[in-house]
């Protein structure tokens, strides 16, 4: 659902106000946590405010969904128990047995697992394309293609896809474009304005921002598709709970200032890594020599807080860097205020080993937090040795 009241405001204002109406009973400026399963009805079939059962709708979740739609410039936002729950609902809404999906050659391991191990068993076909190359996307589309799936920046190789170009290709083929906007967040990038039909988020990451909640979201560009997704969300039931929705709403209020600091810190770290003798390559779209730099500069406000880099010495050397880090916490996930370090091949992307999406064994991924940049730089320098 959208929030037309704030449609003319800047995103920094929307992050704080969209969906966050004062409580009519007490005037509380923060939406209450409606920790409730059912609602008193005003007679049979007389729903008070449209609420009957919290799987179908809950006021705290409604506040978050309104906020999400406003931030992404969509018509309908939906909040789920996890990012993968959102993706599962999306795929089962859009696809039928025999349909085909184009997926990126660099994607989150859980997304690949969903396609390769779950949706494929349902009779949905998929093929891989380098989505940073519009010609490769066009070549991968078949008469059965219903969805083109994009991550930009991608996880973990930080590839950049020209959203507008790929949207044109998908729509020409009668397919919908889905963009996973988790790495950028709507503060840095708004795919719907560039032609995407649906935006996907892991709310666990930058939107929540504090490593204390798991959640997912879909934002649809048009009302009819939003209603179809909402029907399946209710039918399948993997909704965000009220406290989780409240935590994400709280996190979103500081999204703009956090993303500015994440991006600033990451830029300094990427530059340092390019000069380090033990680093063989740095993958960060903010660097001028990144192959997607010009596209990223065109469609993103800044370049985000995610960096991957490759180290001399192969897998063992990469693992040792991860183990020696102290201020960078060794852990999966990303997007929190604290900095994280991980080895994708053995951690977040183990599910893609042996596939077309397998990541280099010497790769290290950083989620750069909002600590003092000088402290983060010192920690990485000692970890690299």
C-alpha positions in Angstrom: 0.0 0.0 0.0 1.2 3.5 -0.8 1.2 6.6 1.3 0.1 9.4 -1.0 0.1 11.9 1.9 3.9 12.0 1.8 4.5 11.4 -1.9 6.0 14.8 -2.5 8.6 14.5 0.3 12.3 13.5 0.0 13.3 10.0 1.0 15.0 11.3 4.2 11.6 12.5 5.3 9.7 9.5 4.0 12.0 7.2 6.0 10.8 8.9 9.2 7.1 9.8 8.4 5.6 7.4 5.8 3.4 4.9 7.6 4.4 6.4 11.0 1.1 8.2 11.9 0.6 9.2 15.5 -1.5 6.8 17.6 -5.1 8.2 17.6 -5.7 7.1 21.1 -2.6 8.4 22.9 -0.8 10.6 20.4 2.3 8.3 20.6 4.6 9.3 17.8 5.8 5.7 17.3 3.3 3.2 15.9 2.4 0.7 18.7 3.3 -3.0 18.6 0.0 -4.7 18.0 1.0 -8.0 19.5 -2.4 -9.5 18.7 -3.7 -12.4 16.7 -7.4 -11.6 16.3 -9.7 -8.5 16.4 -13.2 -7.8 17.7 -15.5 -7.4 14.8 -18.4 -4.9 14.6 -21.0 -7.5 13.8 -20.5 -10.5 11.5 -18.4 -9.4 8.6 -17.9 -5.9 10.1 -14.2 -5.5 10.2 -12.9 -2.6 12.3 -10.3 -0.8 10.1 -10.1 -3.9 7.9 -8.5 -6.1 10.5 -9.7 -9.6 11.4 -6.7 -11.9 11.8 -3.0 -10.9 11.9 -1.9 -13.3 9.2 -4.0 -11.3 6.9 -3.2 -7.9 8.2 -1.7 -6.3 11.4 -1.6 -2.6 12.1 2.2 -2.6 12.9 2.9 -4.5 9.7 0.6 -2.2 7.8 2.7 0.8 9.0 5.9 -0.9 7.7 4.4 -2.0 4.4 3.2 1.6 3.8 6.6 2.9 4.6 8.3 0.4 2.2 6.0 1.3 -0.7 6.7 5.0 -0.2 10.5 4.5 0.0 10.6 2.4 -3.2 8.0 4.5 -5.1 5.7 1.5 -5.5 2.0 0.9 -5.2 2.0 -1.9 -2.7 4.5 -3.1 0.0 4.5 -6.5 1.7 6.5 -7.6 4.7 7.6 -11.2 5.3 9.3 -13.3 7.9 12.5 -13.4 5.8 13.9 -12.3 2.5 13.6 -15.9 1.2 10.0 -16.1 2.3 9.4 -13.0 0.2 11.2 -14.5 -2.8 9.2 -17.8 -2.4 5.9 -15.9 -2.4 7.0 -13.9 -5.4 8.0 -16.9 -7.5 4.9 -18.9 -6.7 2.8 -15.9 -7.5 4.4 -15.2 -10.9 5.3 -18.6 -12.1 3.7 -21.9 -13.2 5.3 -25.2 -14.2 7.0 -24.9 -17.5 7.8 -21.2 -17.1 11.4 -20.0 -17.4 13.4 -17.5 -15.4 16.7 -15.7 -16.2 18.9 -15.5 -13.1 22.2 -13.7 -12.6 25.5 -15.4 -12.7 26.3 -13.7 -9.4 23.6 -13.9 -6.7 23.0 -14.6 -3.1 23.5 -18.3 -2.4 20.0 -18.7 -0.8 18.4 -17.3 -3.9 20.2 -19.7 -6.1 19.3 -22.6 -3.7 15.6 -21.6 -4.0 15.8 -21.8 -7.8 18.0 -24.9 -8.1 16.6 -27.0 -5.2 13.1 -25.9 -4.7 11.4 -24.1 -7.6 13.1 -26.4 -10.2 11.3 -29.4 -8.6 8.1 -27.6 -9.3 8.8 -27.6 -13.0 10.1 -24.1 -13.4 13.2 -23.8 -15.7 16.0 -21.3 -15.2 19.2 -20.3 -17.0 22.1 -18.1 -16.0 23.2 -14.8 -17.6 25.7 -12.1 -16.9 23.1 -9.4 -16.2 25.7 -6.7 -16.4 25.7 -7.4 -20.1 22.2 -6.5 -21.6 23.1 -8.6 -24.7 23.6 -11.7 -22.5 20.2 -11.1 -20.9 18.5 -10.8 -24.3 20.3 -14.0 -25.4 19.1 -16.0 -22.3 15.4 -15.1 -22.8 13.2 -17.8 -24.3 9.5 -17.8 -25.3 8.7 -19.2 -21.9 10.6 -16.5 -19.9 8.3 -14.9 -17.4 10.8 -13.3 -15.0 14.2 -11.7 -15.3 15.9 -11.6 -11.9 18.6 -9.1 -11.1 20.8 -8.2 -8.1 22.6 -4.9 -8.3 25.0 -4.5 -6.7 25.3 -8.2 -6.7 26.3 -10.6 -3.9 29.2 -11.2 -3.5 31.1 -9.9 -6.6 29.5 -6.4 -6.6 28.4 -6.6 -10.2 26.3 -3.7 -11.5 23.3 -4.1 -13.9 21.8 -1.3 -15.9 18.3 -1.6 -14.6 16.7 0.6 -17.2 18.3 -1.3 -20.1 17.4 -4.7 -18.7 13.9 -3.6 -17.9 13.4 -2.7 -21.6 14.7 -6.1 -22.7 12.4 -8.0 -20.2 9.3 -6.0 -21.1 9.9 -6.4 -24.8 9.8 -10.2 -24.2 6.7 -10.0 -22.1 8.6 -10.8 -18.9 8.7 -9.0 -15.5 11.9 -7.5 -14.1 12.6 -8.3 -10.4 15.4 -6.4 -8.7 16.9 -7.4 -5.4 17.7 -4.0 -3.9 19.2 -5.3 -0.6 22.7 -4.1 -1.1 21.8 -0.6 -2.2 18.6 0.1 -0.2 16.0 2.6 -1.6 18.1 5.5 -0.3 20.9 4.7 -2.8 18.8 3.3 -5.6 15.1 3.1 -6.7 14.6 0.3 -9.3 10.9 0.9 -9.9 11.7 4.4 -11.2 14.1 2.7 -13.6 11.5 0.3 -14.9 11.5 -2.7 -12.4 8.2 -4.4 -11.8 9.0 -5.7 -8.3 11.7 -4.9 -5.8 12.9 -7.5 -3.3 14.6 -6.8 0.0 16.1 -8.8 2.9 15.0 -6.4 5.6 17.5 -8.1 7.8 20.2 -6.1 6.2 20.4 -2.3 5.7 16.7 -1.6 6.2 16.7 -3.1 9.8 20.3 -2.0 10.1 21.1 -3.3 13.6 21.5 -7.1 13.3 18.6 -7.7 15.6 15.7 -8.7 13.2 15.1 -11.1 10.3 12.6 -10.0 7.6 11.9 -9.7 3.9 9.9 -7.4 1.6 8.3 -7.1 -1.8 7.3 -3.8 -3.4 5.1 -3.9 -6.5 5.1 -1.2 -9.1 1.4 -1.6 -9.9 -1.7 -2.1 -7.8 -3.0 -5.2 -9.5 0.3 -7.1 -9.1 0.4 -5.9 -5.5 -3.0 -7.4 -4.8 -2.0 -10.7 -6.4 1.1 -10.8 -4.2 -1.0 -9.9 -1.1 -3.4 -12.8 -1.9 -0.5 -15.3 -2.0 1.1 -13.7 1.1 -2.1 -14.4 3.1 -2.6 -17.8 1.6 1.0 -18.9 2.3 1.4 -17.1 5.6 5.1 -16.3 6.0 4.3 -12.8 7.3 6.5 -10.5 9.4 5.4 -10.6 13.1 4.5 -7.3 14.7 7.6 -6.9 16.8 9.8 -7.6 13.8 7.9 -5.1 11.7 8.3 -2.5 14.5 12.1 -3.2 14.7 12.5 -2.7 10.9 10.4 0.5 11.1 12.7 1.8 13.8 15.8 0.9 11.8 14.5 2.6 8.6 14.3 6.0 10.3 18.1 6.2 10.3 18.6 4.5 7.0 19.7 7.7 5.1 22.3 8.7 7.7 23.6 5.2 8.1 23.9 4.6 4.3 25.9 7.9 4.0 28.4 6.7 6.6 28.5 3.1 5.2 29.3 4.5 1.8 31.9 7.0 3.1 33.7 4.3 5.1 33.6 1.8 2.3 35.1 4.3 -0.1 38.1 4.9 2.1 38.6 1.1 2.7 38.3 0.3 -1.0 41.0 2.8 -1.8 43.4 1.4 0.9 42.8 -2.2 -0.4 43.7 -1.2 -4.0 47.2 -0.2 -2.7 47.8 -3.2 -0.5 50.4 -5.6 -1.9 48.6 -8.7 -0.7 45.3 -7.8 -2.4 45.1 -8.9 -6.0 41.8 -7.2 -6.9 39.1 -5.0 -5.2 35.5 -5.3 -6.2 33.7 -2.0 -5.3 31.5 0.0 -7.8 32.8 3.2 -6.4 36.3 2.6 -7.8 36.7 4.3 -11.3 38.2 1.1 -12.8 35.2 -1.1 -11.7 33.5 -2.2 -15.0 30.1 -1.1 -13.7 31.3 2.2 -12.2 29.6 4.5 -14.8 26.3 2.6 -14.6 26.4 2.7 -10.8 27.2 6.4 -10.8 24.2 6.9 -13.1 21.6 4.9 -11.1 22.9 5.1 -7.5 23.2 8.0 -5.1 26.4 6.6 -3.6 28.1 3.2 -3.8 27.2 1.5 -0.6 29.0 -0.3 2.2 29.8 -3.7 0.6 33.3 -4.6 -0.6 34.8 -7.8 -1.8 38.5 -8.4 -2.5 40.8 -11.2 -3.5 44.0 -12.0 -1.8 47.3 -13.5 -2.9 47.8 -17.0 -1.6 44.4 -18.5 -2.4 41.7 -19.9 -0.1 43.9 -20.5 2.9 45.2 -16.9 2.8 41.6 -15.6 2.5 40.5 -17.7 5.5 43.4 -16.4 7.6 42.5 -12.8 6.8 39.0 -13.5 8.1 40.3 -15.2 11.2 42.8 -12.4 12.1 40.3 -9.6 11.9 39.3 -8.2 15.3 37.1 -5.2 14.8 35.5 -6.7 11.7 33.4 -9.5 13.2 33.6 -12.9 11.5 30.0 -13.6 10.6 27.4 -14.0 7.9 24.8 -11.4 7.0 25.5 -7.7 6.3 24.1 -4.2 6.6 24.4 -3.7 10.3 26.0 -0.8 12.1 28.9 -3.1 13.0 31.5 -4.2 10.4 31.5 -7.9 9.4 34.0 -10.0 7.4 33.4 -13.4 5.8 34.6 -16.0 3.3 31.8 -16.4 0.8 33.0 -19.7 -0.7 32.8 -21.4 2.7 30.0 -19.4 4.3 27.2 -17.5 2.6 27.8 -19.0 -0.9 28.6 -22.6 -0.1 25.3 -23.6 -1.8 26.7 -22.5 -5.2 29.8 -24.6 -5.1 30.1 -26.5 -8.4 27.5 -24.3 -10.2 27.8 -21.5 -12.7 27.6 -19.1 -9.7 30.6 -20.5 -7.8 32.7 -17.7 -6.3 36.5 -17.5 -6.2 38.1 -19.3 -3.3 40.4 -16.4 -2.5 37.5 -14.0 -2.1 36.8 -12.0 1.1 33.6 -10.0 1.6 33.3 -7.0 3.9 30.1 -5.4 5.2 31.6 -2.0 6.3 29.9 -0.6 9.3 29.6 2.9 10.7 32.6 2.8 13.1 35.5 5.3 12.8 37.1 4.6 9.4 40.6 4.9 10.8 39.9 2.0 13.3 38.5 -0.2 10.5 41.5 0.6 8.3 43.9 -0.4 11.0 42.1 -3.6 11.7 42.2 -4.7 8.0 45.9 -3.8 7.7 46.8 -6.0 10.6 44.5 -8.8 9.3 46.2 -8.7 5.9 49.6 -8.8 7.6 
